[in-house]
Each structure stands twice: as structure tokens, then as C-alpha cells.
Amino acid sequence: MGTDGGKPLLLLIGSSARRSREFILRSVSRRYALWLLQPAQVTWEEPYVVGSTSVDNTRPELLVEAARQVAAEHEVAGVFCYDEGLVTPAAHVAQALGLPGNSPETVIACRDKNATRVALERAGVAQPASIGVRSLEEARQAAEKIGFPVVLKPRGLAGGMGVRRADGPADVESAYRAASGASYPGVPVFEVSVLVEEYVDGPEISVDAVFFEGEGTPLAVARKKVGLAPFFEETGHEVDAADPLLTDPQLLEALRASHAALGFHTGVSHTEFRLTANGPRLMEVNARLGGDMIPFLGELATGVDVALAAADVAAGRRPETTATRRRAAAITFLYPEHDTEIESVTVHEDRFTPDVHSADVMADPGAVLRLPPRGYISRYARVITLADSVEQARAALLRAPEIVELTGRPVEESP
């Protein structure tokens, strides 16, 4: 059908936050017509969508019915979703309409970190020892069994939310409270809600890989920067088109084996590893595009449009995966030094150096940013750099605090 100049139509399940996801719609809407299904009315998404349906998209039965109504009037090519809280309902829609995608069971196994661990253990994929717990006492017992240090994390969340390291018995209670208290809209709450895991040392990376007809291709390897210890808040990433990990045999085999074990065969996934002396250890698999602008960094560095690749496979098309650039991109997120109520955030573009690609405000006046464990992902700005080498991109980020100026007032630590 010709909803938008003959472009194939994708059902877009949720749009998420404009500041971190608009680049996806800007790219995908050039090739596809998008029909948005979400409870809220269309606002910032308006230039990128050809139609919308107001529906509670967290409830699969309502979402499937709304999708059927769109499909009754228009030819639908696929279902597109990048929101962590909505990937399971989206999988139900693809299944119900007979469109490309993974089964709801596969997506649930990716979102449930305990189910992921079970599947990967059966497949022999190297990963940390892990025990699911439902109480503080069980957490203490699990920590003693595994041996300190351990990491406590929410069973169903991503992005480092609620993840905390415990170096000894005295740290377990606060780590358990941080892990059990973290939440995100649309993410299920499990009775066994916390995982106690072996602490694995080594650099952290993530891999955004596209899977088409069961074959996976890594598109962007991001070297993660973590701060605000003992928490694991993600403070930045580096993506290098020349990264040797893109062709590393051990990493490629871990990707292949883990996705086969989970039944993930169609779409873009975001898989996190730690690089140990004994090879990569898989930390988690997310059935969606990476967050933190990682797909955007990947395109800047390699020329491969990761978001468009995800849309292509959702429509049953083979994605373009050949790099056309060989550069390095990096991002840093700026956090306040303490819990702060924002008065203003100012970007000084006159302070950009040639390697600074962009700087963006991420918090509005009046917003209260609380640091872990009182709040997570409490960023007031981001700065992206693009250079010929990762060392140059990293060096350019050192001026980020001068580029973006924060004014605010301290707030009480307890919310």
C-alpha cells in the first residue's frame, strides 16, 4: 500500500524518550512508513509517523487487537520496537500477525536474566555463577556460597539500574535493597527478583548485532565506561570501527551460541560481556537495540546504520552490514556531583574542538537528579566526539565539563 510514497509500513510499538531515541525514527522513517501504537498522543514523533493508534501497549491482548485493526486497512510489513519495557508485547504482535520476529518466549528469556542464565548454562556459554533470591537472608546465603566479591542485580532490568557490588558480608544488605528497589515501567516484577552473581573482573563491552535468517553479524562493539562505585552506572561508551573484537573468534562464537540457545534469530540484540583473562564472559542479552546512543555511535564510526538494520530485518529484508567508514566515536554522560535540582544546563558550542560532534542537554529546569541508590541514569548532558582514532575521541571528551555548564541547587539526599 502507499501510506507514505509506497514505503513499507512498520508498526512502531512505543517511541520512548525523544532525547535518546529520536535518531532512530529520523533514520528509519526515510525508508519505512511508521504507524505508532502507544497510550499517549503523537507529539515529537509527528514528523516521522504516518498514523497512530492510542492503546495500552503494555498489554499484549489490547496491542494485538489494535494491530489487527491497522493490518485490516493497510499492508503491514513488520513490527518495530526498541523499548525495553515493550519488546515482549511487540513479539506477541509479530507472532499474531505472522510477521518476522522472535517468539514471545525467546524475548521473555532475554528479559528474564535468570532464564538467560539457565539457557546459556545448558549451551555451555561462559558466564558468571548466578543464584536467584527472594529475600535478604537468601541473598546472604547465596553470596557466601559464591564467594565475595559478588554483584547483586535486578532480575529483569537493564542499563546498570540497581546493580551493586558487595565486597563482603557487611555490604549485602545495602546491595540487596538497591537491587530489589529498582524498577522500570513495563518491566515485570518477579517473586525471585534479585540475582546474586559472581563478580567477574575485566573491561565491559556491549555488542549490537543483527540477526537475519539465524545468522548474526556484529555491527558495533562499545567499550563501556562505568562510574559511581560500588554501583555500575554507565557513564560513557567508545565505538571504534577498527576494534579487533568485531572479528574475534571467541566473541563471535559466544554470540552465536547464546542466541541459538535463546532462540533469537531475527532482529538486533544488545549483548553485554566482560573480557577476562580466560576470554569473554557473557553478562546479559537484550532483545533490542542498545541504549545510550550506541547505535548512533556505531553509524558515526562505521557508516552502518544499526537502527535501519533493525528495521530491515523486522520487515523481512536482508540488512546492509558492510562498513563504509573507519573512524571512532565516543560519548560521555555528565552527572551532578551530588543530588541536585536543575536550574539550567547550557551548552557552549563556541568551546567545541574539531573532534566534538555534538553536545545535548538531558535534564530540564526543575528536574531533580538523584545519584544511586536514590536514583539512576541521572544525567544532565551528553557529549559525543568523532575522530580518526579512539584515543583522539577519548581525549576530546576530557573537555566535556567545560562544554556543558550546570547550575543547580543541592537537595536533601533522602527522597
Legacy VTK file of the C-alpha trace (Angstrom):
# vtk DataFile Version 3.0
C-alpha trace
ASCII
DATASET POLYDATA
POINTS 415 float
0.000 0.000 0.000
1.089 3.559 -0.413
0.780 5.002 3.055
3.816 7.197 2.520
5.091 7.266 -1.030
4.974 3.487 -1.315
7.200 2.847 1.678
6.612 -0.450 3.519
4.637 0.039 6.749
6.071 -0.905 10.135
4.058 -0.944 13.350
6.103 1.083 15.842
5.449 -0.144 19.391
6.171 2.879 21.588
8.517 5.765 20.870
10.353 6.123 24.205
12.293 9.264 25.157
12.912 11.825 22.436
16.387 12.838 23.606
17.775 9.318 23.414
15.713 7.755 20.616
14.790 10.387 18.026
17.780 9.449 15.888
16.147 6.044 15.315
12.917 7.456 13.915
14.778 10.051 11.862
16.703 7.266 10.145
14.062 4.558 9.842
11.310 6.881 8.568
13.367 7.610 5.460
12.817 4.039 4.275
9.674 2.954 6.118
6.268 4.366 6.922
5.713 4.116 10.675
2.397 3.612 12.468
2.773 4.369 16.179
0.909 2.389 18.835
1.105 3.842 22.352
-1.196 5.319 25.030
-0.031 8.919 24.584
-0.957 11.180 21.705
1.596 11.872 18.994
3.862 14.809 19.903
7.522 14.926 18.884
7.055 11.813 16.740
4.735 13.643 14.310
7.300 14.266 11.519
8.228 10.579 11.472
4.880 8.715 11.568
2.063 8.342 9.052
-0.582 7.314 11.578
-1.150 6.297 15.175
-3.411 4.296 17.457
-3.943 5.129 21.118
-3.665 1.844 23.041
-2.157 0.453 26.231
0.839 -1.136 24.547
1.980 -2.939 27.706
-0.982 -5.342 27.408
-0.417 -7.852 24.594
-4.093 -8.667 24.048
-5.037 -4.995 23.575
-1.984 -4.322 21.441
-2.649 -7.308 19.180
-6.252 -6.192 18.651
-5.151 -2.643 17.769
-2.504 -4.019 15.406
-5.073 -6.235 13.691
-7.233 -3.185 13.044
-4.339 -1.382 11.355
-3.483 -4.506 9.352
-7.106 -4.786 8.191
-6.779 -1.435 6.418
-3.088 -1.352 5.476
-0.479 -3.851 4.363
1.913 -4.236 7.304
5.500 -5.327 6.613
6.722 -5.749 10.181
6.757 -4.818 13.849
9.453 -2.461 15.138
10.271 -1.904 18.811
13.332 -0.701 20.710
11.835 -0.025 24.167
12.964 -2.484 26.869
9.553 -2.464 28.511
7.668 -3.196 25.284
9.684 -5.822 23.429
7.551 -8.673 24.784
4.166 -7.186 23.753
5.727 -6.359 20.370
6.753 -10.007 19.944
3.144 -11.045 20.587
2.022 -8.725 17.775
4.563 -10.086 15.284
3.540 -13.637 16.144
-0.193 -12.906 15.908
0.167 -11.200 12.503
2.606 -13.774 11.119
5.353 -11.168 10.697
9.132 -11.567 11.085
10.472 -11.654 14.630
11.338 -13.794 17.608
8.767 -15.672 19.647
7.456 -14.068 22.851
9.107 -16.930 24.748
12.507 -16.013 23.323
12.089 -12.352 24.194
10.945 -13.218 27.703
14.024 -15.440 28.135
16.231 -12.479 27.182
14.436 -10.090 29.530
14.472 -12.532 32.447
18.140 -12.688 33.415
17.596 -15.885 35.372
16.074 -17.621 32.327
19.015 -16.346 30.276
21.475 -17.892 32.731
19.685 -21.261 32.622
19.629 -21.356 28.807
23.266 -20.331 28.481
24.418 -22.845 31.078
22.791 -25.634 29.072
24.550 -24.346 25.949
27.935 -24.156 27.664
28.342 -20.393 27.181
30.858 -18.903 29.644
29.090 -16.669 32.182
29.220 -15.767 35.897
27.853 -18.132 38.534
24.362 -16.889 39.448
21.750 -17.608 42.126
18.237 -16.160 42.197
16.997 -14.996 45.618
13.749 -13.672 47.074
14.925 -12.287 50.417
17.859 -10.661 52.141
18.613 -13.845 54.044
18.722 -15.843 50.800
20.983 -13.166 49.322
23.405 -13.551 52.239
23.457 -17.312 51.805
23.995 -17.052 48.052
26.843 -14.583 48.498
28.593 -16.888 50.942
28.139 -19.839 48.583
29.527 -17.989 45.550
32.265 -16.163 47.468
32.976 -12.440 47.720
33.032 -10.112 45.920
29.594 -10.632 44.386
27.245 -8.495 42.310
23.543 -8.117 43.112
21.250 -7.107 40.253
17.530 -6.893 39.455
16.360 -9.926 37.512
14.546 -8.001 34.771
16.236 -4.622 34.349
18.999 -3.296 32.092
21.310 -0.300 31.822
23.007 -0.966 35.150
19.909 0.029 37.137
20.043 -1.314 40.685
23.283 -3.243 40.082
25.669 -3.089 43.024
28.846 -4.856 44.100
29.204 -6.323 47.580
32.794 -6.863 48.705
31.882 -8.579 51.977
29.003 -9.639 54.242
28.518 -6.085 55.543
27.693 -4.858 52.008
24.999 -7.399 51.158
22.059 -5.646 52.815
22.536 -2.306 51.045
23.219 -4.061 47.732
20.087 -6.183 48.095
17.948 -3.151 48.873
19.328 -1.332 45.809
18.658 -4.317 43.531
15.213 -5.141 44.903
14.097 -1.498 44.960
14.912 -0.581 41.351
12.096 -0.598 38.777
11.267 0.491 35.234
7.863 0.929 33.531
6.701 -2.198 31.737
9.298 -4.460 33.331
7.810 -7.409 35.249
8.475 -7.873 38.955
9.483 -11.442 39.747
8.948 -13.218 43.050
12.597 -14.249 42.835
13.503 -10.683 41.978
17.250 -10.436 42.597
20.244 -12.311 41.231
23.410 -12.746 43.270
26.282 -13.322 40.854
29.978 -13.993 40.840
31.943 -10.780 40.316
33.803 -11.029 37.029
36.710 -8.656 36.589
37.777 -7.164 33.281
36.694 -4.453 30.805
32.984 -4.276 29.986
31.769 -4.232 26.408
28.482 -4.474 24.566
27.797 -5.804 21.087
24.908 -4.625 18.932
24.489 -7.445 16.414
21.908 -8.002 13.692
20.393 -11.440 13.132
18.752 -12.371 9.837
17.652 -15.906 8.990
19.502 -17.046 12.101
22.868 -15.597 11.041
24.366 -12.947 13.315
26.686 -10.090 12.381
28.211 -7.721 14.972
27.742 -4.107 13.894
29.024 -2.087 16.852
31.256 -3.044 19.754
31.041 -0.456 22.531
33.685 -0.297 25.251
31.771 0.739 28.344
32.824 3.293 30.959
31.377 2.687 34.429
31.318 5.004 37.449
29.695 5.838 40.772
31.118 2.738 42.509
30.012 0.469 44.160
27.235 0.853 41.597
27.708 0.134 37.898
26.289 3.314 36.404
27.111 3.528 32.693
28.889 6.844 32.196
30.120 6.506 28.626
30.994 4.315 25.645
33.591 4.125 22.887
32.953 2.602 19.447
35.882 2.012 17.100
35.369 0.782 13.534
38.820 -0.822 13.780
38.025 -2.699 17.011
39.534 -6.198 16.701
36.640 -7.611 18.728
34.388 -7.262 15.663
36.166 -10.305 14.223
37.268 -12.047 17.439
36.535 -15.805 17.092
35.726 -16.338 20.799
33.328 -13.402 20.904
31.625 -14.402 17.657
31.135 -17.946 18.921
29.708 -16.696 22.233
27.244 -14.541 20.269
26.250 -17.411 18.024
25.862 -19.975 20.806
23.987 -17.676 23.190
21.449 -16.524 20.610
20.915 -20.067 19.340
20.322 -21.223 22.919
17.745 -18.479 23.453
16.103 -18.992 20.051
16.900 -15.440 18.927
17.071 -15.440 15.111
15.612 -12.134 13.848
16.403 -8.580 14.893
19.105 -6.530 16.574
20.258 -7.576 20.029
22.392 -5.801 22.600
24.664 -8.297 24.371
26.979 -7.390 27.240
30.253 -9.113 28.098
33.204 -8.774 30.409
36.592 -9.511 28.875
38.516 -11.735 31.273
41.929 -13.331 31.090
40.133 -16.540 30.090
38.040 -14.979 27.347
34.660 -13.214 27.160
32.067 -13.921 29.865
28.501 -13.156 28.850
26.625 -10.893 31.265
23.236 -10.397 29.576
21.354 -10.441 26.261
18.808 -7.710 25.480
16.303 -8.277 22.663
16.517 -4.737 21.309
18.813 -2.006 20.060
21.366 -0.756 22.563
20.641 2.372 24.552
22.922 5.287 25.425
23.128 6.298 21.723
25.331 3.259 20.975
23.682 2.535 17.591
24.244 6.193 16.658
27.905 5.933 17.657
28.131 2.797 15.541
26.862 4.625 12.465
29.208 7.561 13.043
32.182 5.219 13.319
31.419 2.602 10.661
28.747 4.057 8.380
26.484 1.075 9.133
23.050 2.278 10.251
22.293 -0.093 13.145
18.765 1.247 13.656
17.946 0.819 9.977
19.344 -2.717 10.082
16.880 -3.482 12.892
14.023 -2.073 10.825
15.100 -4.008 7.740
15.063 -7.397 9.470
11.725 -6.512 11.109
10.390 -6.113 7.546
11.987 -9.360 6.379
14.737 -7.636 4.412
18.422 -8.552 4.477
20.241 -5.671 6.234
23.265 -3.798 4.918
26.215 -4.647 7.198
29.270 -3.517 5.224
31.247 -0.735 6.900
31.876 2.354 4.775
33.837 4.400 7.327
36.745 3.665 9.658
36.517 6.174 12.477
35.995 6.203 16.246
33.125 7.741 18.203
32.743 8.206 21.941
30.107 9.500 24.338
30.249 10.689 27.913
27.303 11.380 30.194
27.600 14.170 32.728
26.293 13.604 36.254
25.979 16.131 39.078
28.415 15.756 41.954
25.525 15.326 44.407
21.724 15.190 44.375
20.731 18.364 42.541
17.685 20.320 41.434
18.437 21.677 37.962
18.262 25.438 37.430
19.860 25.499 33.974
22.077 23.471 31.648
23.956 25.420 28.985
25.883 24.049 26.012
28.780 26.315 24.953
29.208 25.456 21.285
31.977 28.049 20.991
34.093 25.718 23.152
33.822 22.787 20.719
37.060 21.412 19.315
37.155 19.829 15.818
36.637 16.342 17.289
33.462 17.298 19.199
30.475 16.084 17.203
27.645 17.294 19.445
26.551 18.141 22.979
22.996 17.820 24.206
21.066 18.815 27.326
19.358 15.862 29.042
17.634 17.494 32.032
15.188 20.400 32.154
14.998 23.206 34.748
13.225 21.965 37.862
14.263 18.349 37.383
15.730 16.670 40.453
18.667 14.367 39.721
19.451 11.838 42.444
22.537 9.653 42.436
22.422 5.889 43.138
20.831 4.277 45.025
18.293 7.126 45.301
18.098 7.472 41.533
19.638 6.077 38.362
20.697 7.425 34.972
20.595 10.929 36.466
22.379 12.726 33.660
22.212 16.395 32.846
24.020 16.295 29.494
25.924 14.180 26.993
28.856 14.965 24.716
29.723 12.936 21.597
33.102 13.030 19.867
34.175 11.689 16.470
37.805 11.282 15.439
40.216 9.187 13.410
41.252 7.120 16.433
39.657 6.091 19.701
42.474 7.806 21.580
41.628 11.124 19.898
37.909 10.675 20.534
38.589 9.873 24.203
40.904 12.850 24.627
38.326 15.232 23.163
35.818 14.140 25.838
38.059 15.462 28.593
36.732 18.950 27.865
33.096 17.902 28.302
32.661 19.620 31.705
33.833 22.882 30.123
31.489 22.484 27.149
28.362 21.967 29.246
27.666 24.202 32.252
25.320 23.091 35.040
23.726 25.377 37.580
21.566 23.917 40.300
20.999 23.673 43.998
21.698 20.719 46.293
18.683 18.767 47.533
18.305 16.525 50.543
19.714 13.048 49.923
16.616 11.170 51.065
13.756 11.486 48.533
LINES 1 416
415 0 1 2 3 4 5 6 7 8 9 10 11 12 13 14 15 16 17 18 19 20 21 22 23 24 25 26 27 28 29 30 31 32 33 34 35 36 37 38 39 40 41 42 43 44 45 46 47 48 49 50 51 52 53 54 55 56 57 58 59 60 61 62 63 64 65 66 67 68 69 70 71 72 73 74 75 76 77 78 79 80 81 82 83 84 85 86 87 88 89 90 91 92 93 94 95 96 97 98 99 100 101 102 103 104 105 106 107 108 109 110 111 112 113 114 115 116 117 118 119 120 121 122 123 124 125 126 127 128 129 130 131 132 133 134 135 136 137 138 139 140 141 142 143 144 145 146 147 148 149 150 151 152 153 154 155 156 157 158 159 160 161 162 163 164 165 166 167 168 169 170 171 172 173 174 175 176 177 178 179 180 181 182 183 184 185 186 187 188 189 190 191 192 193 194 195 196 197 198 199 200 201 202 203 204 205 206 207 208 209 210 211 212 213 214 215 216 217 218 219 220 221 222 223 224 225 226 227 228 229 230 231 232 233 234 235 236 237 238 239 240 241 242 243 244 245 246 247 248 249 250 251 252 253 254 255 256 257 258 259 260 261 262 263 264 265 266 267 268 269 270 271 272 273 274 275 276 277 278 279 280 281 282 283 284 285 286 287 288 289 290 291 292 293 294 295 296 297 298 299 300 301 302 303 304 305 306 307 308 309 310 311 312 313 314 315 316 317 318 319 320 321 322 323 324 325 326 327 328 329 330 331 332 333 334 335 336 337 338 339 340 341 342 343 344 345 346 347 348 349 350 351 352 353 354 355 356 357 358 359 360 361 362 363 364 365 366 367 368 369 370 371 372 373 374 375 376 377 378 379 380 381 382 383 384 385 386 387 388 389 390 391 392 393 394 395 396 397 398 399 400 401 402 403 404 405 406 407 408 409 410 411 412 413 414
